[in-house]
Amino acid sequence: MNILIFGKDGQLGKAFPSLFESATQLSNIQVQYVGRSDCDLSQTDAVKQCLIDAKPDLIINAAAYTAVDKAETEVELAFAINAKAPEVMALYAAEHGATLLHYSTDYVFDGSKAGYYQEDDERNPLGAYGKSKAAGELAIERAFSDSARGQYAIFRTSWVYGVGGNFIKTILRLAKDREELKVIQDQVGVPTSANWLAAVSLDLVLNSNGQLQTFDSGIYHAVPPGETNWYALACLAIESANAAGASLKLSQSAIKPIMAVEYPLPAPRPMNSRMATEKLKQAIAAAGDVSKLQRWNKPWSEDVQAYVQQLAKDGQI
Ligand SMILES: NC(=O)c1ccc[n+]([C@@H]2O[C@H](COP(=O)([O-])OP(=O)(O)OC[C@H]3O[C@@H](n4cnc5c(N)ncnc54)[C@H](OP(=O)(O)O)[C@@H]3O)[C@@H](O)[C@H]2O)c1
């Protein structure tokens, strides 16, 4: 089986190699990792050529234009990478009977819903990034709706952290020099470990022998159990860093909660990013290996604590 992974240098992209190290020993799997210098996703022809050369049975698109605020002024580029490139991948998969795994975001919603978003809730993105990601979802759905071949999963996730820049690392960096920090309290969501997300994606698509399995094509919400807000997440990051022996100037009590309206940004963010995950859990269970559901027993906070501990151990705080 040929696997092609776009976005090798991103947080999610960097989570796959360790997972495939064991899978490649199980069966005949060749994985090709592609970064920006190998294939510029803003260039349609480059994406097509990359697919033709790699002849993938499984395409994993971990690449994206993720600069949420910059997207407001780089709309065309955001759409090229987040909508056009995934469309090209989907058309290839639908034509050649391949499987496509793609990633999307809570930002396709406006955040005005009171409860948990379901997969089929109406999209209403607030900013250019969210609009480009929503357009990508629609393009993939369209490409496969015209074909009886291939299959796809679009994993909508939120607040991703891994190897690379993210909110937790920003807070820990600021905590080294600042004595006080204001963090938004009234936006609710779920921090998602890139490692967890990559593992859950493969749980849906590969069987225990590392071979491709069939699943119902569609959108799946993929976030770990629980919910929080940015302020509480910042507090946990500081608490975990202190417990791991890091030397920080900022104490947890010096983090002040503020409202989102007090911290305006170029792109508006959804106030509620909570997404229901029953559909994905049921699909993974239906594929036959219920032991994979153990991943869903751990609340998001345990992975954040372990992540911060690892950063401290690696001397990154
Ligand atoms: N980060 C979050 O909080 C978050 C939240 C919800 C959903 N998501 C979604 O989750 C997925 C993974 O996100 P992530 O956090 O891993 O993102 P990330 O760390 O920003 O990585 C994105 C990757 O895409 C690559 N890329 C950007 N433009 C490209 C281009 N023109 N050609 C080729 N590669 C290009 C980047 O390359 P370079 O390394 O060269 O820049 C980078 O390696 C994305 O679909 C994202 O929309 C993320």
The ligand as an SDF file (V2000), in Angstrom:
LIG
                    3D

 48 52  0  0  0  0  0  0  0  0999 V2000
   -3.6820   24.2250   14.7810 N   0  0  0  0  0  0  0  0  0  0  0  0
   -4.9250   24.2320   15.2150 C   0  0  0  0  0  0  0  0  0  0  0  0
   -5.2190   24.7310   16.3160 O   0  0  0  0  0  0  0  0  0  0  0  0
   -6.0390   23.6130   14.4040 C   0  0  0  0  0  0  0  0  0  0  0  0
   -7.3570   23.6900   14.8750 C   0  0  0  0  0  0  0  0  0  0  0  0
   -8.3850   23.1100   14.1310 C   0  0  0  0  0  0  0  0  0  0  0  0
   -8.0900   22.4610   12.9570 C   0  0  0  0  0  0  0  0  0  0  0  0
   -6.8070   22.4060   12.5080 N   0  0  0  0  0  0  0  0  0  0  0  0
   -6.5390   21.7250   11.2320 C   0  0  0  0  0  0  0  0  0  0  0  0
   -5.7150   20.6060   11.5220 O   0  0  0  0  0  0  0  0  0  0  0  0
   -4.8340   20.3750   10.4190 C   0  0  0  0  0  0  0  0  0  0  0  0
   -3.4010   20.3040   10.9120 C   0  0  0  0  0  0  0  0  0  0  0  0
   -3.0630   21.5420   11.5260 O   0  0  0  0  0  0  0  0  0  0  0  0
   -1.6290   21.7980   12.1720 P   0  0  0  0  0  0  0  0  0  0  0  0
   -1.8460   22.4350   13.4900 O   0  0  0  0  0  0  0  0  0  0  0  0
   -0.7900   20.5740   12.0740 O   0  0  0  0  0  0  0  0  0  0  0  0
   -1.0780   22.9110   11.1660 O   0  0  0  0  0  0  0  0  0  0  0  0
    0.3860   23.4830   11.0320 P   0  0  0  0  0  0  0  0  0  0  0  0
    1.2480   23.0530   12.1680 O   0  0  0  0  0  0  0  0  0  0  0  0
    0.2560   24.9420   10.7350 O   0  0  0  0  0  0  0  0  0  0  0  0
    0.9460   22.7480    9.7380 O   0  0  0  0  0  0  0  0  0  0  0  0
    0.4540   23.0250    8.4700 C   0  0  0  0  0  0  0  0  0  0  0  0
    1.4550   22.5160    7.4530 C   0  0  0  0  0  0  0  0  0  0  0  0
    0.9600   22.8630    6.1500 O   0  0  0  0  0  0  0  0  0  0  0  0
    2.0520   23.2680    5.3770 C   0  0  0  0  0  0  0  0  0  0  0  0
    1.7120   24.1830    4.3040 N   0  0  0  0  0  0  0  0  0  0  0  0
    1.1630   25.4200    4.3980 C   0  0  0  0  0  0  0  0  0  0  0  0
    1.0940   25.9830    3.1900 N   0  0  0  0  0  0  0  0  0  0  0  0
    1.6120   25.0900    2.3000 C   0  0  0  0  0  0  0  0  0  0  0  0
    1.8310   25.0910    0.9090 C   0  0  0  0  0  0  0  0  0  0  0  0
    1.5160   26.1480    0.1280 N   0  0  0  0  0  0  0  0  0  0  0  0
    2.3650   24.0020    0.3360 N   0  0  0  0  0  0  0  0  0  0  0  0
    2.7140   22.9320    1.0950 C   0  0  0  0  0  0  0  0  0  0  0  0
    2.5590   22.8660    2.4190 N   0  0  0  0  0  0  0  0  0  0  0  0
    2.0070   23.9420    3.0130 C   0  0  0  0  0  0  0  0  0  0  0  0
    2.9910   23.9950    6.3350 C   0  0  0  0  0  0  0  0  0  0  0  0
    4.2680   24.0000    5.7710 O   0  0  0  0  0  0  0  0  0  0  0  0
    5.5090   24.7820    6.4390 P   0  0  0  0  0  0  0  0  0  0  0  0
    5.8970   23.9310    7.6300 O   0  0  0  0  0  0  0  0  0  0  0  0
    6.5260   24.8070    5.3790 O   0  0  0  0  0  0  0  0  0  0  0  0
    4.9830   26.1300    6.8120 O   0  0  0  0  0  0  0  0  0  0  0  0
    2.8540   23.1590    7.5870 C   0  0  0  0  0  0  0  0  0  0  0  0
    3.8540   22.1630    7.6590 O   0  0  0  0  0  0  0  0  0  0  0  0
   -5.1140   21.4840    9.4110 C   0  0  0  0  0  0  0  0  0  0  0  0
   -6.0290   21.0310    8.4510 O   0  0  0  0  0  0  0  0  0  0  0  0
   -5.7780   22.5630   10.2430 C   0  0  0  0  0  0  0  0  0  0  0  0
   -6.6340   23.3850    9.4630 O   0  0  0  0  0  0  0  0  0  0  0  0
   -5.7710   22.9520   13.2040 C   0  0  0  0  0  0  0  0  0  0  0  0
  1  2  1  0
  2  3  2  0
  2  4  1  0
  4  5  1  0
  4 48  2  0
  5  6  2  0
  6  7  1  0
  7  8  2  0
  8  9  1  0
  8 48  1  0
  9 10  1  0
  9 46  1  0
 10 11  1  0
 11 12  1  0
 11 44  1  0
 12 13  1  0
 13 14  1  0
 14 15  2  0
 14 16  1  0
 14 17  1  0
 17 18  1  0
 18 19  2  0
 18 20  1  0
 18 21  1  0
 21 22  1  0
 22 23  1  0
 23 24  1  0
 23 42  1  0
 24 25  1  0
 25 26  1  0
 25 36  1  0
 26 27  1  0
 26 35  1  0
 27 28  2  0
 28 29  1  0
 29 30  1  0
 29 35  2  0
 30 31  1  0
 30 32  2  0
 32 33  1  0
 33 34  2  0
 34 35  1  0
 36 37  1  0
 36 42  1  0
 37 38  1  0
 38 39  2  0
 38 40  1  0
 38 41  1  0
 42 43  1  0
 44 45  1  0
 44 46  1  0
 46 47  1  0
M  CHG  2   8   1  16  -1
M  END
$$$$
